[in-house]
């Protein structure tokens, strides 16, 4: 049922939504701007080399853009929506966040599978652990949906979508994803150190060393982004949240969280693949002599590039 009111008592709600909406629009525009900047490289390095990693890249990139566009609609209410439509759009956003998370998990599995020289044992371990976490998260998120409600309110001519969750069960899936991210980081660091020790005994090992460096840099930057999102989602940065839900500090906190999440998933996520494609393209355009050296030095580790970049 839509509520229409010009009661001044609603002003705290209006101000709170306005502050939060500024962050939403800023985060969403940032994602679209990053996509525009990287579109030329995307066409050159992604669209022209179709593979499983290409599908994963496109899934993360365009799911993030879809999330950004729908977020702007929910925040600004460019098109006024009824209660039921608002609720359905919120559910789409709700599940899109976890589709992004699941796709990023698959990307991590592919990267680690390549780094571990296509070890079936590592692949089985990663798939089993990640599948267990995803199934548990789907169950918890489905249960959580029962307690979510949305209501359209028109206050002083402004459209607001008020979403309430009487029992927030989202912390448990967040904790499980946190365990997964720490687990994959430990595996990545372990195999990288092992490769560096082995490459120290080889000549002309700079190519693979460079590849592993790119892998770890992107993984660490992505992991740092995840840690920020993880801490925000569990209120680690602000344990004593303001009691007044319409206090300006609350929407600011959640606005920064929204920026962190969308940057980590829709900006840093695609770069997990794009950075490797860029590095691989640079090697391909090297001189014939360097290409020969690359081929010789990379015989045992070629999968690190080919499994991720091609």
Backbone bond lengths (Angstrom), bond angles and torsions (degrees), N, CA, C in turn:
res aa  C-N    CA-C-N  psi(-1)  N-CA   C-N-CA  omega(-1)  CA-C   N-CA-C  phi
1 X - - - 1.466 - - 1.530 108.81 -
2 X 1.329 116.92 126.40 1.459 121.60 -178.85 1.528 110.54 -78.87
3 X 1.322 115.89 131.32 1.464 121.86 178.52 1.525 108.68 -99.94
4 X 1.331 116.62 127.38 1.466 122.21 177.37 1.521 107.50 -118.22
5 X 1.338 116.40 123.71 1.461 119.23 -175.99 1.527 110.83 -155.91
6 X 1.328 114.98 148.79 1.461 122.44 171.28 1.523 110.50 -119.29
7 X 1.319 114.95 25.96 1.463 120.91 -179.57 1.535 109.07 -72.24
8 X 1.338 118.32 125.99 1.481 120.95 -179.64 1.525 113.91 -59.38
9 X 1.325 117.40 -18.95 1.466 119.70 -179.78 1.526 112.02 -65.98
10 X 1.349 117.41 -14.90 1.459 121.27 179.67 1.532 112.49 -84.22
11 X 1.326 118.48 -7.91 1.452 120.23 -175.77 1.534 113.76 -58.79
12 X 1.329 120.02 -38.45 1.477 118.26 176.02 1.526 112.83 -57.76
13 X 1.357 116.08 -39.09 1.466 119.39 177.60 1.524 110.43 -65.42
14 X 1.325 117.01 -43.90 1.461 121.01 -179.28 1.526 110.45 -61.05
15 X 1.329 116.75 -47.20 1.465 120.85 -179.74 1.528 111.58 -62.90
16 X 1.326 116.03 -40.22 1.462 120.19 179.34 1.520 110.92 -63.01
17 X 1.328 116.50 -43.95 1.461 120.72 179.17 1.523 111.21 -66.34
18 X 1.324 117.37 -38.62 1.461 120.00 179.47 1.528 111.52 -61.94
19 X 1.322 116.32 -44.87 1.469 120.30 179.38 1.520 110.49 -61.16
20 X 1.327 116.30 -47.43 1.463 120.58 -179.67 1.520 110.94 -64.19
21 X 1.345 117.04 -39.34 1.461 120.70 -178.56 1.529 112.06 -64.92
22 X 1.342 117.52 -32.43 1.464 120.03 176.08 1.527 110.38 -59.22
23 X 1.330 116.06 -43.93 1.465 120.58 178.95 1.531 110.83 -66.36
24 X 1.333 116.96 -40.83 1.461 121.02 179.80 1.523 110.65 -59.74
25 X 1.325 115.72 -49.02 1.465 120.44 -178.81 1.530 110.28 -64.14
26 X 1.332 117.33 -41.84 1.467 120.81 179.58 1.529 111.02 -61.76
27 X 1.336 117.05 -45.29 1.463 121.04 179.89 1.522 111.19 -64.39
28 X 1.326 116.85 -43.05 1.467 121.10 -176.97 1.523 110.71 -68.79
29 X 1.327 116.97 -43.06 1.466 120.27 177.88 1.532 110.07 -64.00
30 X 1.334 117.09 -36.57 1.458 120.89 177.87 1.518 112.40 -61.06
31 X 1.334 117.14 -40.74 1.466 121.25 178.34 1.526 110.61 -64.72
32 X 1.324 116.46 -45.53 1.465 120.31 -179.95 1.530 110.31 -64.79
33 X 1.324 117.40 -39.70 1.471 121.65 178.92 1.534 110.23 -63.95
34 X 1.333 117.42 -42.39 1.467 120.68 178.22 1.520 110.49 -62.60
35 X 1.329 116.34 -38.86 1.474 120.52 178.48 1.527 110.81 -63.58
36 X 1.346 116.44 -42.97 1.461 120.24 179.16 1.527 110.53 -61.86
37 X 1.340 117.22 -43.36 1.464 120.88 -179.95 1.525 111.80 -63.24
38 X 1.320 116.47 -37.11 1.469 120.52 -175.39 1.523 112.83 -94.30
39 X 1.333 118.09 1.73 1.463 120.00 -173.07 1.531 111.53 -64.03
40 X 1.342 117.61 -39.32 1.461 119.72 179.28 1.519 111.89 -60.07
41 X 1.341 116.22 -45.60 1.462 120.18 177.81 1.529 110.65 -66.86
42 X 1.327 116.06 -34.44 1.468 119.40 179.70 1.522 111.01 -62.39
43 X 1.332 116.38 -44.81 1.464 120.58 179.69 1.526 110.24 -63.38
44 X 1.335 116.14 -43.15 1.465 120.77 -176.95 1.520 113.19 -72.16
45 X 1.332 116.81 -42.38 1.467 120.58 -170.93 1.517 113.93 -101.82
46 X 1.318 117.79 -19.04 1.468 120.29 -176.15 1.521 111.60 -108.98
47 X 1.325 116.17 -56.68 1.463 119.64 -173.93 1.527 112.67 -63.93
48 X 1.331 117.22 -32.22 1.455 120.07 -175.91 1.527 113.31 -86.92
49 X 1.328 117.08 1.04 1.471 120.77 179.85 1.524 108.57 -133.77
50 X 1.331 115.60 79.96 1.456 120.03 -176.24 1.527 110.54 -72.27
51 X 1.320 116.04 131.38 1.463 122.80 178.36 1.518 107.94 -164.89
52 X 1.315 116.00 -179.10 1.464 120.81 177.71 1.524 110.95 -61.86
53 X 1.353 117.04 -40.11 1.457 120.56 178.65 1.519 111.29 -66.47
54 X 1.336 116.82 -31.06 1.463 120.18 175.16 1.517 110.74 -62.57
55 X 1.318 116.26 -43.82 1.474 121.06 178.83 1.526 110.30 -61.65
56 X 1.328 116.55 -42.94 1.463 120.20 179.73 1.527 110.84 -64.61
57 X 1.329 116.23 -41.79 1.471 119.67 178.53 1.519 110.47 -60.37
58 X 1.336 116.50 -49.30 1.459 120.39 -177.94 1.528 111.10 -63.67
59 X 1.332 116.28 -36.01 1.469 119.82 178.94 1.524 110.77 -63.40
60 X 1.341 116.40 -46.45 1.468 119.86 -179.37 1.525 110.90 -68.61
61 X 1.317 116.67 -46.68 1.465 120.38 -176.33 1.528 111.66 -61.49
62 X 1.346 116.51 -49.56 1.457 118.46 -172.09 1.527 112.66 -86.50
63 X 1.306 117.54 -20.54 1.467 118.84 168.76 1.524 109.44 -67.93
64 X 1.340 115.98 -37.49 1.462 120.07 177.08 1.516 112.12 -65.71
65 X 1.335 116.82 -40.80 1.464 120.19 178.30 1.523 110.94 -66.79
66 X 1.330 116.23 -41.39 1.471 119.93 176.81 1.519 110.67 -60.66
67 X 1.325 115.85 -43.69 1.460 121.07 177.59 1.526 110.53 -59.32
68 X 1.338 116.92 -42.55 1.462 121.35 -178.71 1.529 110.98 -64.04
69 X 1.340 116.98 -45.28 1.463 120.68 -178.40 1.528 111.02 -65.13
70 X 1.328 116.73 -44.29 1.464 120.27 179.54 1.525 110.67 -66.96
71 X 1.322 116.70 -33.22 1.462 120.67 178.76 1.528 110.15 -64.71
72 X 1.339 116.07 -40.74 1.465 119.77 177.71 1.526 110.40 -62.65
73 X 1.342 116.30 -43.14 1.468 119.74 178.89 1.526 111.06 -61.66
74 X 1.328 116.75 -43.65 1.469 119.98 -179.89 1.530 110.81 -65.79
75 X 1.320 116.82 -34.29 1.461 120.25 -176.16 1.525 112.17 -79.88
76 X 1.338 115.96 -47.92 1.462 120.42 -173.34 1.518 112.06 -90.49
77 X 1.357 116.96 -22.15 1.465 121.64 -177.04 1.531 110.48 56.34
78 X 1.340 115.16 54.96 1.465 120.21 176.90 1.526 109.74 -58.72
79 X 1.336 115.42 -40.77 1.460 121.59 175.78 1.529 107.01 -114.52
80 X 1.334 119.47 115.50 1.469 121.20 179.28 1.528 111.28 -57.40
81 X 1.315 116.31 134.76 1.452 121.76 -176.37 1.530 111.06 -119.45
82 X 1.314 115.12 150.21 1.454 120.26 174.32 1.527 109.42 -78.87
83 X 1.343 116.03 167.90 1.460 120.54 -177.22 1.523 111.98 -56.19
84 X 1.340 116.57 -47.92 1.469 120.68 -176.42 1.525 110.84 -63.63
85 X 1.351 116.42 -41.74 1.460 120.10 -179.71 1.527 110.44 -66.17
86 X 1.326 116.34 -40.64 1.466 120.57 177.75 1.517 111.02 -60.40
87 X 1.335 115.75 -42.02 1.463 120.16 179.42 1.514 111.05 -64.87
88 X 1.338 117.15 -43.26 1.462 120.46 179.62 1.527 111.06 -64.45
89 X 1.344 116.63 -40.44 1.466 119.03 178.00 1.519 110.92 -65.08
90 X 1.336 116.54 -37.71 1.464 119.31 177.18 1.521 110.52 -63.42
91 X 1.339 116.96 -40.09 1.471 120.28 178.43 1.530 111.02 -64.48
92 X 1.350 116.36 -37.38 1.468 119.22 177.28 1.528 110.01 -62.77
93 X 1.344 116.43 -44.66 1.465 120.29 176.51 1.520 110.54 -62.27
94 X 1.311 115.48 -41.74 1.466 123.61 -178.09 1.517 110.66 -57.36
95 X 1.345 116.63 -46.45 1.462 120.49 -178.12 1.524 111.85 -82.24
96 X 1.342 117.27 -27.29 1.467 119.41 177.62 1.521 111.19 -61.66
97 X 1.338 116.69 -37.65 1.469 119.57 178.29 1.519 110.87 -59.46
98 X 1.325 116.29 -38.07 1.461 119.34 -177.82 1.519 112.26 -83.68
99 X 1.341 117.45 -24.68 1.467 119.82 170.57 1.529 109.37 -64.84
100 X 1.342 116.21 -42.58 1.466 120.67 175.61 1.526 110.77 -59.41
101 X 1.329 115.79 -45.84 1.466 120.36 -179.06 1.529 111.17 -62.14
102 X 1.337 116.38 -43.27 1.466 120.40 -179.36 1.529 111.08 -66.36
103 X 1.334 116.92 -41.46 1.471 120.09 179.69 1.519 111.41 -64.55
104 X 1.329 116.28 -40.55 1.465 120.41 176.92 1.526 110.62 -63.05
105 X 1.330 116.52 -35.12 1.459 120.09 176.30 1.517 111.79 -63.69
106 X 1.334 117.02 -40.34 1.470 121.02 178.26 1.526 110.04 -65.69
107 X 1.337 117.11 -38.52 1.466 120.46 176.78 1.525 110.38 -60.74
108 X 1.325 116.48 -42.45 1.466 120.21 178.47 1.527 111.25 -62.99
109 X 1.319 116.25 -39.56 1.467 119.56 178.03 1.528 109.99 -61.84
110 X 1.332 117.16 -44.69 1.469 120.83 -179.92 1.529 111.43 -62.77
111 X 1.338 117.05 -41.32 1.459 120.76 179.56 1.527 111.10 -64.57
112 X 1.317 116.80 -46.02 1.460 120.31 -178.85 1.537 111.22 -68.48
113 X 1.321 116.54 -36.39 1.466 120.79 177.14 1.527 109.90 -60.22
114 X 1.324 116.64 -41.48 1.468 120.41 177.82 1.519 111.32 -68.95
115 X 1.326 116.94 -43.29 1.469 120.84 -178.00 1.523 111.75 -65.49
116 X 1.325 117.42 -30.23 1.467 121.41 178.78 1.529 111.49 -91.79
117 X 1.339 116.84 26.81 1.471 122.61 174.70 1.525 111.81 55.64
118 X 1.325 115.03 41.88 1.461 122.57 176.85 1.524 112.89 55.81
119 X 1.313 114.64 44.04 1.468 120.25 178.42 1.532 110.30 -73.13
120 X 1.326 116.64 124.09 1.469 120.18 179.79 1.522 111.57 -66.98
121 X 1.330 116.35 -34.16 1.465 119.62 179.68 1.528 110.57 -63.01
122 X 1.329 115.54 -44.50 1.473 119.58 178.37 1.521 110.49 -64.73
123 X 1.334 116.67 -41.93 1.465 120.45 179.84 1.525 111.10 -61.40
124 X 1.326 116.79 -46.08 1.468 120.58 179.70 1.526 110.48 -62.45
125 X 1.337 116.35 -43.52 1.467 120.45 179.16 1.524 110.90 -59.38
126 X 1.331 116.26 -48.20 1.463 120.38 -178.73 1.526 111.86 -63.45
127 X 1.325 116.26 -44.51 1.467 120.33 -178.13 1.527 110.79 -64.78
128 X 1.326 117.10 -43.29 1.468 120.49 -179.19 1.533 111.12 -63.71
129 X 1.325 116.32 -47.51 1.468 120.32 -178.85 1.524 110.53 -63.60
130 X 1.335 116.14 -46.63 1.464 119.01 -177.02 1.525 111.51 -68.10
131 X 1.322 117.34 -39.15 1.463 120.18 178.80 1.527 110.95 -62.76
132 X 1.325 116.75 -41.87 1.459 120.71 178.62 1.528 110.90 -61.15
133 X 1.335 116.17 -42.17 1.467 120.39 179.92 1.523 111.01 -67.25
134 X 1.326 117.36 -42.52 1.463 120.84 -178.84 1.524 110.85 -65.71
135 X 1.331 117.30 -43.27 1.472 120.28 179.31 1.525 110.44 -61.75
136 X 1.338 116.13 -44.99 1.471 119.80 178.51 1.529 110.75 -61.85
137 X 1.329 116.95 -40.59 1.465 120.44 179.54 1.526 111.92 -65.83
138 X 1.331 116.88 -41.33 1.465 120.15 179.36 1.523 110.32 -60.85
139 X 1.326 116.93 -42.29 1.469 120.94 178.74 1.527 110.36 -62.03
140 X 1.339 116.93 -48.50 1.461 120.80 -178.43 1.532 111.44 -64.72
141 X 1.327 117.43 -41.42 1.461 120.61 -178.86 1.523 111.63 -69.22
142 X 1.332 116.88 -35.45 1.463 120.34 177.15 1.523 110.57 -65.37
143 X 1.322 116.42 -41.56 1.472 120.33 176.85 1.527 109.95 -64.01
144 X 1.318 116.36 -40.99 1.463 121.16 -178.12 1.525 112.20 -63.54
145 X 1.337 117.32 -30.37 1.459 121.30 -179.38 1.520 112.40 -60.29
146 X 1.320 117.21 -28.62 1.468 120.70 -177.92 1.520 112.07 -64.25
147 X 1.323 116.62 -23.84 1.463 120.56 -174.61 1.534 112.45 -102.30
148 X 1.343 116.73 9.23 1.454 120.63 -179.58 1.523 109.91 -99.45
149 X 1.317 116.28 133.32 1.465 121.78 176.45 1.523 108.83 -136.14
150 X 1.325 116.55 150.70 1.465 122.17 179.40 1.519 109.20 -131.45
151 X 1.325 115.73 143.48 1.459 121.03 -178.99 1.517 109.38 -140.17
152 X 1.324 115.39 135.96 1.454 121.21 179.08 1.533 108.93 -91.47
153 X 1.336 117.07 129.30 1.458 121.27 177.50 1.529 108.93 -128.17
154 X 1.321 115.53 141.57 1.467 121.90 177.53 1.517 106.90 -115.65
155 X 1.321 116.00 108.62 1.455 122.03 -174.84 1.517 109.22 -119.10
156 X 1.324 115.65 116.33 1.463 121.57 -179.64 1.529 111.04 53.37
157 X 1.335 115.58 39.00 1.454 120.95 177.67 1.508 115.08 81.48
158 X 1.338 117.82 -0.67 1.469 121.26 178.65 1.527 109.46 -101.55
159 X 1.333 116.44 139.65 1.460 121.60 -179.72 1.527 109.29 -92.44
160 X 1.328 115.37 129.38 1.463 121.39 179.41 1.529 108.63 -128.50
161 X 1.320 115.97 137.57 1.466 121.10 173.82 1.524 107.57 -107.87
162 X 1.316 116.08 111.69 1.457 121.34 -177.69 1.527 108.65 -99.12
163 X 1.335 116.27 116.07 1.468 121.97 -179.55 1.525 108.55 -108.48
164 X 1.309 116.12 131.32 1.455 121.08 179.72 1.521 109.75 -123.74
165 X 1.328 115.25 142.55 1.462 122.21 177.41 1.523 107.35 -130.47
166 X 1.331 116.29 101.72 1.464 120.48 -173.78 1.518 113.14 -66.50
167 X 1.339 116.85 -30.21 1.463 121.24 177.61 1.523 108.68 -131.90
168 X 1.309 115.51 98.56 1.463 120.33 -177.64 1.523 110.04 -79.95
169 X 1.340 114.96 104.29 1.469 120.55 -179.77 1.525 111.38 -102.13
170 X 1.348 116.78 13.48 1.458 120.04 -175.25 1.513 114.56 -72.69
171 X 1.346 118.12 -15.56 1.463 119.62 -177.38 1.525 112.72 -69.21
172 X 1.328 116.56 -32.86 1.469 119.75 -178.69 1.534 111.10 -65.57
173 X 1.354 119.87 -49.59 1.468 118.61 174.97 1.518 113.12 -59.38
174 X 1.335 117.55 -35.89 1.462 120.82 178.52 1.527 110.75 -63.37
175 X 1.330 116.89 -41.53 1.464 120.78 178.19 1.522 111.17 -63.20
176 X 1.339 116.47 -41.27 1.468 120.22 180.00 1.525 111.10 -64.78
177 X 1.336 116.78 -41.37 1.463 119.93 177.48 1.527 109.71 -65.65
178 X 1.335 117.10 -35.09 1.463 120.31 176.35 1.521 111.86 -60.88
179 X 1.327 116.16 -42.01 1.468 120.41 176.61 1.523 110.45 -61.43
180 X 1.335 116.49 -41.73 1.469 121.03 179.58 1.520 111.67 -62.86
181 X 1.332 117.55 -45.18 1.459 121.05 -177.92 1.529 111.11 -64.26
182 X 1.318 117.45 -40.25 1.467 120.98 177.94 1.527 110.00 -65.85
183 X 1.320 116.74 -40.75 1.459 122.39 179.13 1.522 111.29 -61.22
184 X 1.350 117.33 -46.76 1.469 120.40 -178.91 1.529 111.09 -68.88
185 X 1.329 117.25 -35.55 1.468 119.39 178.34 1.521 110.53 -63.95
186 X 1.329 117.42 -42.95 1.462 121.03 179.08 1.529 111.05 -61.30
187 X 1.335 116.89 -41.98 1.466 120.24 178.47 1.531 110.63 -64.63
188 X 1.329 117.00 -40.57 1.467 120.54 -179.10 1.524 111.10 -65.84
189 X 1.322 116.96 -44.34 1.474 120.63 179.37 1.527 110.16 -63.35
190 X 1.331 116.51 -42.39 1.466 120.84 -178.55 1.518 112.08 -60.17
191 X 1.337 117.09 -48.98 1.461 119.12 -176.34 1.525 111.23 -73.32
192 X 1.339 117.37 -30.60 1.467 119.90 177.46 1.522 111.07 -65.13
193 X 1.326 116.90 -44.87 1.465 120.46 177.72 1.528 110.69 -62.26
194 X 1.320 116.49 -39.34 1.467 120.31 178.50 1.526 110.63 -63.04
195 X 1.347 117.17 -45.00 1.460 120.79 179.65 1.524 111.28 -63.21
196 X 1.325 116.61 -41.80 1.468 119.38 -179.73 1.522 111.48 -62.75
197 X 1.335 116.59 -38.18 1.476 119.21 177.64 1.524 110.72 -63.96
198 X 1.339 116.60 -41.68 1.458 120.46 -179.87 1.526 111.44 -68.72
199 X 1.341 115.98 -39.68 1.465 119.49 -178.84 1.519 112.17 -69.70
200 X 1.346 117.06 -21.40 1.453 120.49 178.07 1.517 111.94 -64.64
201 X 1.337 116.28 -22.03 1.463 120.31 -179.54 1.530 111.90 -93.36
202 X 1.346 116.81 -3.75 1.455 120.59 -176.00 1.522 110.44 -107.04
203 X 1.303 116.41 153.03 1.462 121.10 169.97 1.529 107.68 -91.72
204 X 1.314 116.36 156.85 1.468 121.94 178.62 1.510 111.70 55.65
205 X 1.312 116.10 39.76 1.469 119.18 178.61 1.507 113.41 -97.10
206 X 1.348 116.30 10.53 1.457 119.77 -176.15 1.516 113.50 -65.75
207 X 1.330 118.31 -29.83 1.456 121.30 -177.72 1.520 110.74 -64.75
208 X 1.323 115.85 -51.33 1.464 119.52 -179.48 1.512 110.12 -68.74
209 X 1.331 116.92 -36.38 1.468 119.46 176.77 1.529 109.74 -60.03
210 X 1.316 116.05 -41.05 1.461 120.00 178.04 1.511 111.62 -65.25
211 X 1.342 116.50 -40.29 1.461 120.75 178.72 1.522 111.01 -62.59
212 X 1.338 115.71 -45.75 1.468 119.64 179.84 1.525 110.90 -65.66
213 X 1.317 116.35 -34.98 1.469 119.69 177.80 1.520 110.46 -63.66
214 X 1.336 116.64 -43.41 1.465 120.42 177.70 1.524 110.45 -62.48
215 X 1.321 116.08 -43.37 1.472 120.34 179.04 1.520 111.39 -58.60
216 X 1.337 116.58 -46.23 1.463 119.98 -175.95 1.516 111.41 -73.13
217 X 1.331 118.04 -36.05 1.461 119.92 178.51 1.521 110.88 -62.14
218 X 1.335 116.48 -46.60 1.460 119.61 -179.97 1.526 111.10 -68.05
219 X 1.340 116.39 -36.62 1.465 119.71 179.71 1.526 110.09 -66.41
220 X 1.319 116.63 -43.78 1.471 120.05 -178.77 1.522 111.56 -67.19
221 X 1.341 117.58 -41.16 1.464 119.48 178.29 1.518 110.82 -64.65
222 X 1.338 115.87 -39.23 1.469 120.07 176.11 1.523 110.67 -64.66
223 X 1.334 116.93 -41.88 1.464 120.54 -178.24 1.525 110.88 -67.16
224 X 1.324 117.34 -39.45 1.473 120.04 176.65 1.524 110.07 -60.70
225 X 1.344 116.17 -42.29 1.460 119.84 176.21 1.504 111.66 -60.48
226 X 1.341 116.44 -41.11 1.459 119.48 178.88 1.524 111.54 -65.29
227 X 1.336 117.49 -40.71 1.469 120.81 179.87 1.526 110.35 -59.43
228 X 1.332 116.73 -41.76 1.466 120.22 178.35 1.529 110.21 -61.77
229 X 1.332 116.61 -47.21 1.471 120.65 178.99 1.517 110.52 -62.17
230 X 1.326 116.08 -42.77 1.469 121.55 -179.05 1.527 110.70 -60.35
231 X 1.328 116.91 -45.26 1.468 120.44 -179.36 1.521 111.56 -67.13
232 X 1.329 116.53 -39.25 1.466 119.55 177.82 1.520 111.02 -64.18
233 X 1.341 117.06 -43.45 1.461 120.40 -176.39 1.516 112.35 -66.46
234 X 1.341 117.06 -26.81 1.466 120.69 178.80 1.530 112.29 -100.61
235 X 1.333 116.21 11.37 1.470 121.88 178.84 1.531 112.84 58.99
236 X 1.327 115.91 32.11 1.465 118.95 179.72 1.530 111.53 -69.21
237 X 1.344 116.96 -28.89 1.454 120.34 -178.75 1.529 112.14 -81.73
238 X 1.328 115.60 -14.68 1.463 118.95 -177.22 1.529 109.14 -152.26
239 X 1.338 117.66 75.30 1.470 121.05 -175.79 1.523 113.44 -59.08
240 X 1.336 116.96 -33.71 1.467 120.21 -177.97 1.526 108.79 -102.11
241 X 1.315 115.65 79.93 1.448 121.36 178.91 1.521 109.68 -62.80
242 X 1.334 115.77 143.76 1.456 119.68 -179.02 1.524 110.63 -57.52
243 X 1.326 116.59 134.51 1.459 121.16 -177.73 1.521 111.49 -66.28
244 X 1.306 117.37 -35.59 1.455 121.36 177.91 1.523 108.71 -75.40
245 X 1.339 116.82 110.38 1.459 119.73 -174.84 1.526 112.70 -66.12
246 X 1.329 117.79 -16.72 1.451 121.10 179.25 1.528 112.04 -101.59
247 X 1.315 117.21 12.04 1.457 120.94 175.92 1.531 109.63 -64.51
248 X 1.334 119.61 140.33 1.479 121.46 -178.85 1.527 113.51 -58.43
249 X 1.324 117.31 -25.24 1.462 119.35 -178.91 1.525 112.22 -70.08
250 X 1.329 117.50 -31.32 1.461 120.14 -179.52 1.528 112.96 -65.82
251 X 1.340 119.60 -52.53 1.470 118.48 178.26 1.521 112.69 -63.62
252 X 1.335 117.13 -29.51 1.470 119.63 176.46 1.522 110.42 -64.64
253 X 1.325 116.08 -44.11 1.465 121.18 179.18 1.530 110.62 -60.35
254 X 1.331 115.56 -50.53 1.462 119.59 -178.00 1.527 111.36 -70.59
255 X 1.334 117.15 -26.67 1.451 119.64 175.77 1.519 112.01 -67.56
256 X 1.329 116.73 -42.99 1.466 120.71 176.59 1.535 109.81 -64.43
257 X 1.317 116.73 -37.61 1.470 120.57 176.13 1.529 110.53 -60.53
258 X 1.329 116.97 -42.66 1.459 120.89 -178.98 1.531 110.57 -64.29
259 X 1.326 116.64 -42.37 1.466 120.44 177.58 1.530 110.31 -61.81
260 X 1.333 116.73 -42.62 1.468 121.47 -179.40 1.518 110.96 -63.72
261 X 1.334 116.47 -43.11 1.464 119.94 -178.32 1.520 111.89 -64.67
262 X 1.324 116.23 -48.47 1.457 119.13 -175.01 1.530 110.99 -70.44
263 X 1.341 116.83 -30.99 1.470 119.71 176.07 1.517 110.50 -68.87
264 X 1.321 116.89 -41.64 1.463 120.87 -178.41 1.525 111.81 -67.69
265 X 1.319 117.45 -42.71 1.461 120.24 -173.64 1.523 113.46 -88.39
266 X 1.337 117.90 -41.26 1.461 120.76 -172.64 1.519 113.72 -100.04
267 X 1.347 118.51 -9.25 1.466 121.17 176.98 1.530 110.54 -113.74
268 X 1.339 116.74 -57.59 1.468 119.90 179.34 1.531 111.24 -69.91
269 X 1.339 117.56 -32.29 1.465 121.04 -179.79 1.515 112.86 -58.13
270 X 1.346 118.80 -56.58 1.471 119.37 178.90 1.520 113.52 -59.92
271 X 1.330 117.48 -29.57 1.464 120.22 -179.15 1.526 112.09 -69.86
272 X 1.326 118.05 -16.01 1.460 120.46 174.27 1.524 110.53 -60.07
273 X 1.328 116.37 -32.03 1.467 121.10 179.19 1.521 110.86 -97.31
274 X 1.331 117.00 -43.91 1.463 120.90 -175.16 1.526 111.93 -61.30
275 X 1.327 117.89 -37.11 1.464 120.61 -179.11 1.519 111.61 -64.19
276 X 1.327 117.36 -38.80 1.465 121.00 178.20 1.517 110.47 -69.72
277 X 1.337 117.34 -39.65 1.463 120.03 177.10 1.529 110.44 -61.18
278 X 1.338 116.65 -40.33 1.461 120.48 179.10 1.524 110.63 -63.83
279 X 1.334 116.47 -44.13 1.466 120.22 -179.53 1.528 110.40 -64.05
280 X 1.327 115.88 -42.18 1.459 120.17 179.34 1.521 110.59 -63.97
281 X 1.327 117.78 -40.17 1.461 121.15 179.35 1.521 110.95 -63.99
282 X 1.328 117.73 -37.83 1.463 121.14 177.90 1.518 111.16 -63.42
283 X 1.337 116.96 -38.89 1.465 119.85 178.82 1.527 111.40 -67.10
284 X 1.337 116.12 -39.07 1.463 120.27 -178.33 1.517 111.32 -64.55
285 X 1.344 116.47 -34.13 1.470 119.99 -177.63 1.529 113.16 -85.64
286 X 1.320 118.12 3.32 1.471 120.66 177.33 1.532 110.80 -68.10
287 X 1.310 115.95 170.38 1.468 121.25 179.38 1.521 110.87 -66.33
288 X 1.303 116.73 164.40 1.462 121.68 -179.44 1.515 111.15 -59.09
289 X 1.307 117.55 -39.63 1.462 121.23 -178.92 1.518 110.11 -64.35
290 X 1.330 115.40 -44.36 1.461 119.02 179.81 1.512 110.58 -67.49
291 X 1.342 116.25 -36.36 1.458 119.70 178.91 1.515 110.76 -64.06
292 X 1.304 115.84 -37.93 1.458 119.85 177.57 1.513 110.46 -63.93
293 X 1.325 115.34 -41.53 1.454 119.58 179.07 1.519 110.26 -64.39
294 X 1.347 116.26 -40.61 1.462 120.82 179.21 1.513 110.06 -59.56
295 X 1.363 115.59 -45.09 1.455 119.49 -177.86 1.513 111.45 -62.16
296 X 1.355 116.98 -42.55 1.455 120.39 -178.41 1.513 112.02 -68.83
297 X 1.309 116.67 -43.54 1.463 120.29 -175.22 1.517 112.41 -75.30
298 X 1.347 116.60 -18.31 1.460 119.03 -170.74 1.525 113.16 -103.59
299 X 1.308 118.43 8.99 1.458 119.46 -173.15 1.520 112.27 -57.56
300 X 1.336 116.79 -43.39 1.458 119.13 -176.54 1.519 112.79 -82.95
301 X 1.361 116.92 -15.62 1.466 119.07 -172.95 1.532 111.98 -124.51
302 X 1.300 117.63 14.15 1.464 120.82 -176.09 1.516 112.36 -58.74
303 X 1.340 115.25 -27.56 1.469 119.52 -179.79 1.517 112.02 -61.76
304 X 1.330 117.87 -26.35 1.458 120.45 -178.92 1.520 110.26 -61.47
305 X 1.332 116.17 -38.70 1.458 120.29 176.94 1.511 111.88 -84.17
306 X 1.337 116.84 -51.76 1.451 120.04 -171.04 1.527 112.33 -66.96
307 X 1.312 118.52 -36.07 1.463 120.72 -177.85 1.508 112.37 -70.50
308 X 1.345 116.43 -24.70 1.461 119.68 -175.53 1.522 111.27 -105.09
309 X 1.323 116.53 -37.70 1.463 118.82 -171.15 1.508 113.85 -96.27
310 X 1.310 119.08 -19.36 1.458 119.88 -173.88 1.521 109.86 -108.94
